[in-house]
Amino acid sequence: MICTMLQVITINGMFPGPLINATTNDVVHVNVFNNMDESLLITWNGVQQRLNSWQDGVSGTNCAIEPGTNWTYVFQVKDQIGTFTYFPSINFHKVAGGYGPIRVNNRNVIAVPFPKPEAEFDLLIGDWFRTDYKSLRSSVQDRQSSQLFDVPDAILMNGKRPYDELSISKGHESFTVTKGMTYRFRISNVGTVMSFNFRIQNHKMVLVETEGSYTNQITLDSLDVHVGQSYSVLITADQNEADYFIVATPKMFKSSESSDSESLEGIGILHYDNSLTTVSGPVPAGPDPFDIAFSVNQAKSITWNLTTGAARPNPQGTFNVSNVTLAQTFILHGSKSEINGWPRYVVNNVSYLTPETPLKLADLFVNGSGVYQLDQFPTHSVNDDAAYGVSVVSGIHKGWLEIVFKNDLDVMDSWHLDGFGFHVVGFGNGDWTPAARETYNIFDPVVRSTVQVYPGRWSAVYAFLDNPGMWNLRSQHLKNWYLGQELFIRVFDDNPNPAKERQPPQNLLLCGMFESSISPAPAPAPEAGW
């Protein structure tokens, strides 16, 4: 691998950043000191921010934390358990790092639906580019060079380069286990463009959780993890005491397409503590990266454990979608286009243009006037011509929303909804029609916050909009998101009772049309990060 120097966004000097380890209903305080030379926001991918979109950390809800200043996020991991991540949400920063793991553990009074593992490991896997993020940010906005971002240079595990037996460096990731013991691996795709298939040489894995939901336990040889997704798997050290490959390889991509094909195998080591044997043999092969049927069938096999409790003692299956009445349906086509000669990504031919004033701030002071027009975005049709827009749509409070994500691209995509978990009810090929509902899984669809959408296909989800606020709905693929593939859902409850939605925080930042004439106090000089 070629070594180059480039800027990496660290937190407290760490890459990836430190673990946020919480328990259901904990209140988390995170003081973010921005020691960068650009504005910064951090978002908490999968944390629902109940009644509190003020803390969501995206452009529509928060003014940016300016260089040399700090801001404290305060949020409760209300009625949640599971595996999540955090990362920077603006200025293309995620491609340079700034991400880290979040665990939300069960309260002691709520049983976990599997025996306590010997230990837990956070494994953040993502694609990586050797080009400086500011250069990449410029290139994706240029018609001639935008495609340079399509193929990364490496896949990293916890920020470390792949294992290489010819290198004397021990910079790769390694996990030490004891024969006979079982371990929980919390795996997240923190990349920006590529899905990957994950596997461990000679070891089976038992899938137990994804993004806050305990799943029906299934045994797998390998697991597809799409951009922005997180899973928990149990691995039992039941092989001979030796070292074994941990592998992540890209989906929808052939290694021969890369100028440095070796670098697109993320490789770590599972090390038995009495091992005297290094890894041997070829890296274990996974499924054909272009076998969409394999991936779709696996996705359909990931279902909700209806009998276990999670954040609350009542079973997850108490909340089911077998007889819901839909209040709204959005059909969203994700594609790419050009607007005024510039490459953009669009939803129903509208490319989101971030206003200087956050939507939530405009709601507070002027009911959105002068910043956005509510419900001008087409939720059931594709506009004839691609155009910019500040896309904000109404979500009916305590109504069931069906969202159909249609991928008109020839590559993978994945979509994420802040503020909610959604039931993944269906996958299909070609165009969606209402008749497709007959194919939905409405018995035990898994609840999560990020769903993959295969090229030329659709994915359907149900969300119960019981969380008032301004919520971001976006592509998790960084270039798509940065170039406009997002919108916001405004869930409004006109009940003035503050229990319905929290008031703005006392440390609310002002910007755009409401920018304060008083500059924020400069931050002290701590270590980098928070």
One Martini backbone bead per residue (centre of mass of N, CA, C, O) as a GRO file, in nm:
protein
  530
    1MET     BB    1   0.096   0.035   0.022
    2ILE     BB    2   0.051   0.365  -0.015
    3CYS     BB    3   0.194   0.639   0.150
    4THR     BB    4   0.009   0.919   0.276
    5MET     BB    5  -0.050   1.255   0.343
    6LEU     BB    6  -0.339   1.349   0.543
    7GLN     BB    7  -0.631   1.464   0.649
    8VAL     BB    8  -0.764   1.395   0.976
    9ILE     BB    9  -1.046   1.339   1.172
   10THR     BB   10  -1.032   1.389   1.509
   11ILE     BB   11  -1.104   1.262   1.849
   12ASN     BB   12  -0.910   1.310   2.095
   13GLY     BB   13  -0.687   1.190   1.887
   14MET     BB   14  -0.896   0.994   1.746
   15PHE     BB   15  -0.904   0.701   1.506
   16PRO     BB   16  -1.153   0.664   1.593
   17GLY     BB   17  -1.362   0.764   1.806
   18PRO     BB   18  -1.508   0.753   2.090
   19LEU     BB   19  -1.704   0.587   2.297
   20ILE     BB   20  -2.056   0.575   2.338
   21ASN     BB   21  -2.175   0.464   2.660
   22ALA     BB   22  -2.504   0.357   2.709
   23THR     BB   23  -2.832   0.371   2.857
   24THR     BB   24  -3.137   0.353   2.876
   25ASN     BB   25  -3.232   0.696   2.924
   26ASP     BB   26  -2.994   0.845   2.899
   27VAL     BB   27  -2.807   1.141   2.944
   28VAL     BB   28  -2.627   1.317   2.695
   29HIS     BB   29  -2.308   1.484   2.698
   30VAL     BB   30  -2.163   1.685   2.423
   31ASN     BB   31  -1.861   1.855   2.384
   32VAL     BB   32  -1.785   2.051   2.101
   33PHE     BB   33  -1.469   2.115   1.969
   34ASN     BB   34  -1.366   2.340   1.714
   35ASN     BB   35  -1.035   2.283   1.563
   36MET     BB   36  -1.101   2.377   1.295
   37ASP     BB   37  -1.139   2.563   0.967
   38GLU     BB   38  -1.446   2.466   0.995
   39SER     BB   39  -1.749   2.394   0.996
   40LEU     BB   40  -1.956   2.199   1.238
   41LEU     BB   41  -2.122   1.871   1.257
   42ILE     BB   42  -2.300   1.634   1.462
   43THR     BB   43  -2.432   1.310   1.417
   44TRP     BB   44  -2.679   1.049   1.540
   45ASN     BB   45  -2.698   0.751   1.407
   46GLY     BB   46  -3.025   0.644   1.526
   47VAL     BB   47  -3.085   0.862   1.715
   48GLN     BB   48  -3.412   0.987   1.786
   49GLN     BB   49  -3.466   1.242   1.946
   50ARG     BB   50  -3.694   1.275   2.144
   51LEU     BB   51  -3.852   1.576   2.106
   52ASN     BB   52  -3.532   1.669   1.979
   53SER     BB   53  -3.420   1.806   1.693
   54TRP     BB   54  -3.207   2.014   1.808
   55GLN     BB   55  -2.983   1.751   1.831
   56ASP     BB   56  -2.924   1.621   1.536
   57GLY     BB   57  -2.691   1.755   1.347
   58VAL     BB   58  -2.815   1.919   1.101
   59SER     BB   59  -2.885   2.167   0.875
   60GLY     BB   60  -3.206   2.178   0.956
   61THR     BB   61  -3.143   2.214   1.296
   62ASN     BB   62  -2.840   2.340   1.288
   63CYS     BB   63  -2.603   2.536   1.369
   64ALA     BB   64  -2.291   2.578   1.328
   65ILE     BB   65  -1.973   2.508   1.444
   66GLU     BB   66  -1.736   2.719   1.481
   67PRO     BB   67  -1.435   2.807   1.470
   68GLY     BB   68  -1.321   2.817   1.805
   69THR     BB   69  -1.572   2.661   1.913
   70ASN     BB   70  -1.851   2.555   2.124
   71TRP     BB   71  -2.086   2.272   2.177
   72THR     BB   72  -2.371   2.132   2.351
   73TYR     BB   73  -2.498   1.824   2.359
   74VAL     BB   74  -2.842   1.717   2.457
   75PHE     BB   75  -2.943   1.376   2.508
   76GLN     BB   76  -3.180   1.109   2.486
   77VAL     BB   77  -3.195   0.749   2.501
   78LYS     BB   78  -3.502   0.691   2.429
   79ASP     BB   79  -3.619   0.389   2.402
   80GLN     BB   80  -3.321   0.244   2.362
   81ILE     BB   81  -3.120   0.024   2.169
   82GLY     BB   82  -2.786  -0.043   2.050
   83THR     BB   83  -2.630   0.023   1.723
   84PHE     BB   84  -2.417   0.304   1.655
   85THR     BB   85  -2.336   0.633   1.515
   86TYR     BB   86  -2.102   0.896   1.452
   87PHE     BB   87  -2.090   1.210   1.250
   88PRO     BB   88  -2.022   1.427   1.014
   89SER     BB   89  -2.268   1.634   0.814
   90ILE     BB   90  -2.072   1.845   0.683
   91ASN     BB   91  -1.844   1.938   0.433
   92PHE     BB   92  -1.745   1.635   0.373
   93HIS     BB   93  -1.607   1.514   0.642
   94LYS     BB   94  -1.648   1.199   0.653
   95VAL     BB   95  -1.409   1.126   0.456
   96ALA     BB   96  -1.200   1.212   0.715
   97GLY     BB   97  -1.397   1.126   0.951
   98GLY     BB   98  -1.530   1.174   1.280
   99TYR     BB   99  -1.597   0.890   1.384
  100GLY     BB  100  -1.815   0.670   1.593
  101PRO     BB  101  -1.933   0.484   1.858
  102ILE     BB  102  -2.258   0.344   1.967
  103ARG     BB  103  -2.397   0.243   2.280
  104VAL     BB  104  -2.710   0.081   2.384
  105ASN     BB  105  -2.807  -0.046   2.677
  106ASN     BB  106  -2.956  -0.237   2.878
  107ARG     BB  107  -3.134  -0.264   3.130
  108ASN     BB  108  -3.120  -0.474   3.398
  109VAL     BB  109  -3.444  -0.546   3.375
  110ILE     BB  110  -3.358  -0.628   3.077
  111ALA     BB  111  -3.337  -0.884   2.880
  112VAL     BB  112  -3.115  -1.051   2.692
  113PRO     BB  113  -3.147  -1.275   2.398
  114PHE     BB  114  -2.858  -1.364   2.524
  115PRO     BB  115  -2.578  -1.452   2.629
  116LYS     BB  116  -2.323  -1.331   2.784
  117PRO     BB  117  -2.052  -1.211   2.667
  118GLU     BB  118  -1.718  -1.188   2.712
  119ALA     BB  119  -1.724  -0.962   2.478
  120GLU     BB  120  -1.695  -0.638   2.316
  121PHE     BB  121  -1.688  -0.515   1.970
  122ASP     BB  122  -1.583  -0.249   1.773
  123LEU     BB  123  -1.657  -0.229   1.406
  124LEU     BB  124  -1.527   0.003   1.183
  125ILE     BB  125  -1.622   0.019   0.839
  126GLY     BB  126  -1.441   0.177   0.558
  127ASP     BB  127  -1.389   0.376   0.317
  128TRP     BB  128  -1.090   0.516   0.140
  129PHE     BB  129  -0.898   0.816   0.078
  130ARG     BB  130  -0.592   0.976  -0.048
  131THR     BB  131  -0.755   1.229  -0.067
  132ASP     BB  132  -0.828   1.521   0.017
  133TYR     BB  133  -1.131   1.641   0.119
  134LYS     BB  134  -1.124   1.914  -0.032
  135SER     BB  135  -1.068   1.795  -0.309
  136LEU     BB  136  -1.311   1.606  -0.321
  137ARG     BB  137  -1.527   1.822  -0.288
  138SER     BB  138  -1.458   1.961  -0.554
  139SER     BB  139  -1.479   1.718  -0.755
  140VAL     BB  140  -1.792   1.645  -0.715
  141GLN     BB  141  -1.871   1.940  -0.852
  142ASP     BB  142  -1.742   1.818  -1.114
  143ARG     BB  143  -1.804   1.685  -1.416
  144GLN     BB  144  -1.508   1.565  -1.479
  145SER     BB  145  -1.443   1.449  -1.154
  146SER     BB  146  -1.679   1.302  -0.997
  147GLN     BB  147  -1.592   0.990  -1.049
  148LEU     BB  148  -1.345   0.973  -0.846
  149PHE     BB  149  -1.543   0.886  -0.595
  150ASP     BB  150  -1.636   0.582  -0.670
  151VAL     BB  151  -1.330   0.483  -0.595
  152PRO     BB  152  -1.154   0.369  -0.361
  153ASP     BB  153  -0.836   0.281  -0.189
  154ALA     BB  154  -0.981   0.162   0.076
  155ILE     BB  155  -1.032  -0.062   0.362
  156LEU     BB  156  -1.119   0.003   0.690
  157MET     BB  157  -1.035  -0.090   1.035
  158ASN     BB  158  -1.051   0.123   1.270
  159GLY     BB  159  -0.845   0.300   1.080
  160LYS     BB  160  -0.704   0.047   0.956
  161ARG     BB  161  -0.517  -0.125   0.772
  162PRO     BB  162  -0.455  -0.385   0.600
  163TYR     BB  163  -0.342  -0.682   0.603
  164ASP     BB  164   0.021  -0.767   0.564
  165GLU     BB  165   0.256  -1.019   0.542
  166LEU     BB  166   0.496  -0.823   0.417
  167SER     BB  167   0.463  -0.653   0.669
  168ILE     BB  168   0.602  -0.517   0.971
  169SER     BB  169   0.350  -0.396   1.031
  170LYS     BB  170   0.077  -0.344   1.298
  171GLY     BB  171  -0.179  -0.167   1.165
  172HIS     BB  172  -0.382  -0.368   1.204
  173GLU     BB  173  -0.661  -0.535   1.294
  174SER     BB  174  -0.717  -0.693   1.626
  175PHE     BB  175  -0.860  -0.988   1.791
  176THR     BB  176  -0.883  -1.132   2.111
  177VAL     BB  177  -0.938  -1.480   2.189
  178THR     BB  178  -1.108  -1.754   2.352
  179LYS     BB  179  -1.150  -2.063   2.364
  180GLY     BB  180  -1.514  -2.109   2.382
  181MET     BB  181  -1.589  -1.822   2.336
  182THR     BB  182  -1.818  -1.541   2.324
  183TYR     BB  183  -1.876  -1.268   2.086
  184ARG     BB  184  -1.943  -0.921   2.032
  185PHE     BB  185  -2.005  -0.768   1.718
  186ARG     BB  186  -2.000  -0.424   1.622
  187ILE     BB  187  -2.111  -0.342   1.300
  188SER     BB  188  -2.001  -0.071   1.080
  189ASN     BB  189  -2.082   0.145   0.808
  190VAL     BB  190  -1.859   0.437   0.762
  191GLY     BB  191  -1.886   0.501   0.484
  192THR     BB  192  -1.955   0.662   0.144
  193VAL     BB  193  -2.010   0.418  -0.107
  194MET     BB  194  -1.968   0.114   0.015
  195SER     BB  195  -2.054  -0.192   0.021
  196PHE     BB  196  -2.026  -0.494   0.230
  197ASN     BB  197  -1.870  -0.806   0.297
  198PHE     BB  198  -1.883  -1.010   0.588
  199ARG     BB  199  -1.610  -1.215   0.738
  200ILE     BB  200  -1.489  -1.527   0.900
  201GLN     BB  201  -1.266  -1.751   0.915
  202ASN     BB  202  -1.426  -2.051   1.001
  203HIS     BB  203  -1.680  -1.866   1.093
  204LYS     BB  204  -1.962  -1.818   1.245
  205MET     BB  205  -2.266  -1.614   1.258
  206VAL     BB  206  -2.488  -1.441   1.485
  207LEU     BB  207  -2.769  -1.270   1.446
  208VAL     BB  208  -2.913  -1.007   1.689
  209GLU     BB  209  -2.869  -0.699   1.569
  210THR     BB  210  -3.023  -0.377   1.448
  211GLU     BB  211  -3.053  -0.058   1.506
  212GLY     BB  212  -3.238  -0.137   1.784
  213SER     BB  213  -3.289  -0.449   1.701
  214TYR     BB  214  -3.399  -0.752   1.766
  215THR     BB  215  -3.338  -1.052   1.614
  216ASN     BB  216  -3.371  -1.314   1.454
  217GLN     BB  217  -3.175  -1.587   1.480
  218ILE     BB  218  -2.903  -1.617   1.248
  219THR     BB  219  -2.690  -1.812   1.049
  220LEU     BB  220  -2.372  -1.704   0.912
  221ASP     BB  221  -2.109  -1.657   0.676
  222SER     BB  222  -2.229  -1.376   0.576
  223LEU     BB  223  -2.245  -1.000   0.560
  224ASP     BB  224  -2.435  -0.739   0.457
  225VAL     BB  225  -2.312  -0.392   0.457
  226HIS     BB  226  -2.440  -0.083   0.444
  227VAL     BB  227  -2.447   0.234   0.425
  228GLY     BB  228  -2.503   0.315   0.772
  229GLN     BB  229  -2.492   0.038   0.896
  230SER     BB  230  -2.585  -0.189   1.176
  231TYR     BB  231  -2.443  -0.471   1.368
  232SER     BB  232  -2.495  -0.779   1.554
  233VAL     BB  233  -2.260  -1.040   1.638
  234LEU     BB  234  -2.190  -1.379   1.706
  235ILE     BB  235  -1.874  -1.522   1.817
  236THR     BB  236  -1.726  -1.841   1.822
  237ALA     BB  237  -1.434  -1.992   1.959
  238ASP     BB  238  -1.425  -2.311   1.771
  239GLN     BB  239  -1.130  -2.332   1.692
  240ASN     BB  240  -0.830  -2.350   1.637
  241GLU     BB  241  -0.539  -2.226   1.765
  242ALA     BB  242  -0.533  -1.928   1.583
  243ASP     BB  243  -0.537  -1.743   1.288
  244TYR     BB  244  -0.784  -1.516   1.134
  245PHE     BB  245  -0.972  -1.384   0.898
  246ILE     BB  246  -1.094  -1.055   0.847
  247VAL     BB  247  -1.359  -0.957   0.612
  248ALA     BB  248  -1.397  -0.683   0.361
  249THR     BB  249  -1.599  -0.656   0.068
  250PRO     BB  250  -1.717  -0.527  -0.207
  251LYS     BB  251  -1.998  -0.432  -0.364
  252MET     BB  252  -2.047  -0.396  -0.693
  253PHE     BB  253  -1.735  -0.508  -0.731
  254LYS     BB  254  -1.421  -0.537  -0.891
  255SER     BB  255  -1.095  -0.557  -0.817
  256SER     BB  256  -0.991  -0.512  -1.118
  257GLU     BB  257  -1.095  -0.201  -1.120
  258SER     BB  258  -0.848  -0.155  -0.952
  259SER     BB  259  -0.524  -0.033  -0.921
  260ASP     BB  260  -0.553  -0.156  -0.604
  261SER     BB  261  -0.695  -0.437  -0.524
  262GLU     BB  262  -0.594  -0.506  -0.236
  263SER     BB  263  -0.722  -0.245  -0.093
  264LEU     BB  264  -1.032  -0.378  -0.134
  265GLU     BB  265  -0.941  -0.539   0.130
  266GLY     BB  266  -1.060  -0.582   0.432
  267ILE     BB  267  -0.812  -0.669   0.691
  268GLY     BB  268  -0.810  -0.883   0.966
  269ILE     BB  269  -0.768  -1.031   1.305
  270LEU     BB  270  -0.822  -1.346   1.459
  271HIS     BB  271  -0.695  -1.403   1.790
  272TYR     BB  272  -0.572  -1.651   1.966
  273ASP     BB  273  -0.417  -1.646   2.275
  274ASN     BB  274  -0.249  -1.936   2.193
  275SER     BB  275  -0.128  -1.851   1.934
  276LEU     BB  276   0.131  -1.974   1.678
  277THR     BB  277  -0.055  -1.914   1.421
  278THR     BB  278  -0.075  -1.786   1.135
  279VAL     BB  279  -0.212  -1.694   0.874
  280SER     BB  280  -0.370  -1.894   0.611
  281GLY     BB  281  -0.418  -1.875   0.307
  282PRO     BB  282  -0.673  -1.762   0.162
  283VAL     BB  283  -0.899  -1.546   0.139
  284PRO     BB  284  -1.212  -1.566   0.202
  285ALA     BB  285  -1.477  -1.620   0.020
  286GLY     BB  286  -1.750  -1.475  -0.116
  287PRO     BB  287  -1.990  -1.364  -0.265
  288ASP     BB  288  -2.102  -1.245  -0.533
  289PRO     BB  289  -2.105  -0.903  -0.573
  290PHE     BB  290  -2.352  -0.935  -0.810
  291ASP     BB  291  -2.552  -1.093  -0.613
  292ILE     BB  292  -2.857  -0.982  -0.551
  293ALA     BB  293  -3.021  -1.223  -0.454
  294PHE     BB  294  -2.859  -1.282  -0.204
  295SER     BB  295  -2.899  -1.006  -0.065
  296VAL     BB  296  -3.208  -1.000  -0.061
  297ASN     BB  297  -3.254  -1.266   0.092
  298GLN     BB  298  -3.108  -1.175   0.342
  299ALA     BB  299  -3.278  -0.927   0.406
  300LYS     BB  300  -3.547  -1.093   0.439
  301SER     BB  301  -3.423  -1.272   0.687
  302ILE     BB  302  -3.438  -1.005   0.850
  303THR     BB  303  -3.597  -1.016   1.161
  304TRP     BB  304  -3.819  -0.973   1.416
  305ASN     BB  305  -3.824  -1.005   1.760
  306LEU     BB  306  -4.137  -1.053   1.915
  307THR     BB  307  -4.056  -1.175   2.225
  308THR     BB  308  -3.870  -0.946   2.301
  309GLY     BB  309  -3.721  -0.722   2.473
  310ALA     BB  310  -3.569  -0.391   2.518
  311ALA     BB  311  -3.635  -0.098   2.637
  312ARG     BB  312  -3.882  -0.273   2.712
  313PRO     BB  313  -4.062  -0.537   2.849
  314ASN     BB  314  -4.218  -0.542   2.616
  315PRO     BB  315  -4.257  -0.669   2.331
  316GLN     BB  316  -4.178  -0.585   2.017
  317GLY     BB  317  -4.455  -0.709   1.897
  318THR     BB  318  -4.652  -0.490   2.004
  319PHE     BB  319  -4.531  -0.343   1.741
  320ASN     BB  320  -4.731  -0.360   1.464
  321VAL     BB  321  -4.821  -0.395   1.085
  322SER     BB  322  -5.079  -0.583   1.015
  323ASN     BB  323  -5.318  -0.325   1.071
  324VAL     BB  324  -5.259  -0.070   0.929
  325THR     BB  325  -5.318   0.276   0.854
  326LEU     BB  326  -5.253   0.472   0.597
  327ALA     BB  327  -5.178   0.825   0.562
  328GLN     BB  328  -4.909   0.792   0.381
  329THR     BB  329  -4.727   0.835   0.058
  330PHE     BB  330  -4.393   0.790  -0.059
  331ILE     BB  331  -4.230   0.842  -0.381
  332LEU     BB  332  -3.872   0.792  -0.424
  333HIS     BB  333  -3.647   0.916  -0.662
  334GLY     BB  334  -3.317   0.825  -0.717
  335SER     BB  335  -3.084   1.050  -0.883
  336LYS     BB  336  -2.916   1.196  -1.161
  337SER     BB  337  -2.793   1.527  -1.265
  338GLU     BB  338  -2.831   1.851  -1.421
  339ILE     BB  339  -2.761   2.194  -1.307
  340ASN     BB  340  -2.632   2.429  -1.485
  341GLY     BB  341  -2.386   2.204  -1.539
  342TRP     BB  342  -2.424   2.054  -1.265
  343PRO     BB  343  -2.375   1.807  -1.055
  344ARG     BB  344  -2.659   1.611  -0.935
  345TYR     BB  345  -2.880   1.507  -0.686
  346VAL     BB  346  -3.210   1.350  -0.686
  347VAL     BB  347  -3.562   1.393  -0.587
  348ASN     BB  348  -3.789   1.398  -0.810
  349ASN     BB  349  -3.599   1.632  -0.944
  350VAL     BB  350  -3.485   1.730  -0.658
  351SER     BB  351  -3.238   1.951  -0.524
  352TYR     BB  352  -3.100   2.011  -0.238
  353LEU     BB  353  -3.085   2.344  -0.086
  354THR     BB  354  -2.905   2.488   0.150
  355PRO     BB  355  -2.982   2.700   0.379
  356GLU     BB  356  -2.864   2.937   0.600
  357THR     BB  357  -3.127   2.861   0.750
  358PRO     BB  358  -3.252   2.667   0.959
  359LEU     BB  359  -3.555   2.524   0.966
  360LYS     BB  360  -3.605   2.520   1.274
  361LEU     BB  361  -3.550   2.823   1.315
  362ALA     BB  362  -3.771   2.925   1.124
  363ASP     BB  363  -4.004   2.800   1.278
  364LEU     BB  364  -3.969   2.954   1.545
  365PHE     BB  365  -3.986   3.264   1.423
  366VAL     BB  366  -4.151   3.231   1.103
  367ASN     BB  367  -4.277   2.962   1.001
  368GLY     BB  368  -4.055   2.951   0.745
  369SER     BB  369  -4.039   3.222   0.632
  370GLY     BB  370  -3.801   3.264   0.368
  371VAL     BB  371  -3.693   2.946   0.354
  372TYR     BB  372  -3.970   2.779   0.314
  373GLN     BB  373  -4.202   2.560   0.140
  374LEU     BB  374  -4.458   2.379   0.212
  375ASP     BB  375  -4.531   2.116   0.000
  376GLN     BB  376  -4.354   2.147  -0.290
  377PHE     BB  377  -4.291   1.858  -0.289
  378PRO     BB  378  -4.290   1.563  -0.475
  379THR     BB  379  -4.430   1.246  -0.349
  380HIS     BB  380  -4.553   1.098  -0.647
  381SER     BB  381  -4.350   1.249  -0.843
  382VAL     BB  382  -4.173   1.354  -1.138
  383ASN     BB  383  -4.021   1.596  -1.252
  384ASP     BB  384  -3.931   1.707  -1.559
  385ASP     BB  385  -3.721   1.903  -1.416
  386ALA     BB  386  -3.433   1.983  -1.287
  387ALA     BB  387  -3.411   2.123  -0.945
  388TYR     BB  388  -3.405   2.332  -0.702
  389GLY     BB  389  -3.468   2.279  -0.336
  390VAL     BB  390  -3.657   2.318  -0.028
  391SER     BB  391  -3.731   2.016   0.110
  392VAL     BB  392  -4.062   2.016   0.262
  393VAL     BB  393  -4.265   1.791   0.447
  394SER     BB  394  -4.550   1.656   0.563
  395GLY     BB  395  -4.618   1.491   0.870
  396ILE     BB  396  -4.839   1.292   1.027
  397HIS     BB  397  -4.930   1.289   1.333
  398LYS     BB  398  -4.966   0.964   1.415
  399GLY     BB  399  -4.891   0.849   1.139
  400TRP     BB  400  -4.868   0.638   0.865
  401LEU     BB  401  -4.571   0.589   0.672
  402GLU     BB  402  -4.503   0.537   0.333
  403ILE     BB  403  -4.188   0.436   0.186
  404VAL     BB  404  -4.059   0.458  -0.149
  405PHE     BB  405  -3.753   0.346  -0.273
  406LYS     BB  406  -3.609   0.453  -0.580
  407ASN     BB  407  -3.347   0.323  -0.788
  408ASP     BB  408  -3.206   0.499  -1.077
  409LEU     BB  409  -2.945   0.371  -1.042
  410ASP     BB  410  -2.636   0.164  -1.107
  411VAL     BB  411  -2.617   0.173  -0.791
  412MET     BB  412  -2.598   0.176  -0.481
  413ASP     BB  413  -2.818   0.245  -0.202
  414SER     BB  414  -2.903   0.453   0.095
  415TRP     BB  415  -3.147   0.510   0.359
  416HIS     BB  416  -3.228   0.775   0.602
  417LEU     BB  417  -3.404   0.826   0.922
  418ASP     BB  418  -3.467   1.056   1.133
  419GLY     BB  419  -3.641   0.996   1.455
  420PHE     BB  420  -3.659   0.687   1.348
  421GLY     BB  421  -3.802   0.381   1.307
  422PHE     BB  422  -3.834   0.135   1.048
  423HIS     BB  423  -4.025  -0.080   0.860
  424VAL     BB  424  -3.914  -0.346   0.662
  425VAL     BB  425  -4.139  -0.468   0.409
  426GLY     BB  426  -3.978  -0.425   0.115
  427PHE     BB  427  -3.874  -0.578  -0.200
  428GLY     BB  428  -3.802  -0.474  -0.548
  429ASN     BB  429  -3.860  -0.470  -0.893
  430GLY     BB  430  -3.868  -0.197  -1.048
  431ASP     BB  431  -4.174  -0.083  -1.035
  432TRP     BB  432  -4.396   0.053  -0.823
  433THR     BB  433  -4.702  -0.076  -0.685
  434PRO     BB  434  -4.973  -0.133  -0.492
  435ALA     BB  435  -4.953  -0.448  -0.542
  436ALA     BB  436  -4.684  -0.487  -0.372
  437ARG     BB  437  -4.816  -0.522  -0.087
  438GLU     BB  438  -4.858  -0.834  -0.116
  439THR     BB  439  -4.529  -0.877  -0.054
  440TYR     BB  440  -4.524  -0.800   0.223
  441ASN     BB  441  -4.384  -0.783   0.550
  442ILE     BB  442  -4.626  -0.776   0.832
  443PHE     BB  443  -4.520  -0.957   1.072
  444ASP     BB  444  -4.159  -0.922   1.098
  445PRO     BB  445  -4.037  -0.648   1.050
  446VAL     BB  446  -3.770  -0.477   1.068
  447VAL     BB  447  -3.620  -0.230   1.280
  448ARG     BB  448  -3.484   0.072   1.141
  449SER     BB  449  -3.283   0.354   0.973
  450THR     BB  450  -3.145   0.175   0.735
  451VAL     BB  451  -3.181   0.128   0.375
  452GLN     BB  452  -3.145  -0.056   0.105
  453VAL     BB  453  -3.095   0.013  -0.259
  454TYR     BB  454  -3.117  -0.131  -0.549
  455PRO     BB  455  -3.053  -0.139  -0.863
  456GLY     BB  456  -3.359  -0.073  -1.011
  457ARG     BB  457  -3.502  -0.062  -0.728
  458TRP     BB  458  -3.701  -0.132  -0.431
  459SER     BB  459  -3.794   0.011  -0.109
  460ALA     BB  460  -3.999  -0.055   0.188
  461VAL     BB  461  -4.158   0.154   0.444
  462TYR     BB  462  -4.261   0.198   0.790
  463ALA     BB  463  -4.378   0.495   0.970
  464PHE     BB  464  -4.427   0.629   1.295
  465LEU     BB  465  -4.530   0.972   1.359
  466ASP     BB  466  -4.447   1.033   1.705
  467ASN     BB  467  -4.209   1.264   1.635
  468PRO     BB  468  -4.168   1.568   1.676
  469GLY     BB  469  -4.027   1.755   1.395
  470MET     BB  470  -3.717   1.787   1.210
  471TRP     BB  471  -3.651   1.546   0.948
  472ASN     BB  472  -3.407   1.357   0.803
  473LEU     BB  473  -3.392   1.249   0.453
  474ARG     BB  474  -3.131   1.025   0.328
  475SER     BB  475  -2.851   0.966   0.182
  476GLN     BB  476  -2.558   0.778   0.280
  477HIS     BB  477  -2.425   0.877   0.036
  478LEU     BB  478  -2.221   1.137   0.028
  479LYS     BB  479  -2.250   1.254  -0.256
  480ASN     BB  480  -2.554   1.250  -0.272
  481TRP     BB  481  -2.604   1.428  -0.025
  482TYR     BB  482  -2.424   1.675  -0.099
  483LEU     BB  483  -2.593   1.686  -0.397
  484GLY     BB  484  -2.928   1.657  -0.287
  485GLN     BB  485  -3.019   1.366  -0.144
  486GLU     BB  486  -3.280   1.523   0.015
  487LEU     BB  487  -3.503   1.570   0.301
  488PHE     BB  488  -3.782   1.701   0.494
  489ILE     BB  489  -3.975   1.614   0.788
  490ARG     BB  490  -4.266   1.768   0.918
  491VAL     BB  491  -4.362   1.715   1.252
  492PHE     BB  492  -4.673   1.834   1.375
  493ASP     BB  493  -4.777   1.967   1.699
  494ASP     BB  494  -5.030   2.188   1.825
  495ASN     BB  495  -4.953   2.119   2.103
  496PRO     BB  496  -4.819   2.323   2.367
  497ASN     BB  497  -4.714   2.099   2.513
  498PRO     BB  498  -4.387   2.032   2.609
  499ALA     BB  499  -4.417   1.715   2.601
  500LYS     BB  500  -4.426   1.703   2.282
  501GLU     BB  501  -4.195   1.935   2.263
  502ARG     BB  502  -3.909   2.077   2.286
  503GLN     BB  503  -3.748   2.334   2.362
  504PRO     BB  504  -3.515   2.527   2.311
  505PRO     BB  505  -3.210   2.559   2.387
  506GLN     BB  506  -3.014   2.774   2.570
  507ASN     BB  507  -2.765   2.722   2.345
  508LEU     BB  508  -2.870   2.843   2.100
  509LEU     BB  509  -2.798   2.886   1.774
  510LEU     BB  510  -2.729   3.156   1.551
  511CYS     BB  511  -2.832   3.213   1.203
  512GLY     BB  512  -2.855   3.379   0.934
  513MET     BB  513  -3.144   3.566   0.971
  514PHE     BB  514  -3.062   3.519   1.310
  515GLU     BB  515  -2.805   3.644   1.366
  516SER     BB  516  -2.606   3.732   1.603
  517SER     BB  517  -2.436   4.018   1.729
  518ILE     BB  518  -2.314   3.804   1.919
  519SER     BB  519  -2.043   3.651   1.970
  520PRO     BB  520  -1.915   3.373   2.044
  521ALA     BB  521  -1.739   3.226   2.260
  522PRO     BB  522  -1.444   3.117   2.295
  523ALA     BB  523  -1.274   2.848   2.315
  524PRO     BB  524  -1.096   2.664   2.468
  525ALA     BB  525  -0.782   2.464   2.495
  526PRO     BB  526  -0.816   2.169   2.410
  527GLU     BB  527  -0.832   1.893   2.298
  528ALA     BB  528  -0.906   1.743   2.039
  529GLY     BB  529  -1.241   1.779   2.019
  530TRP     BB  530  -1.430   1.653   2.316
   0.00000   0.00000   0.00000
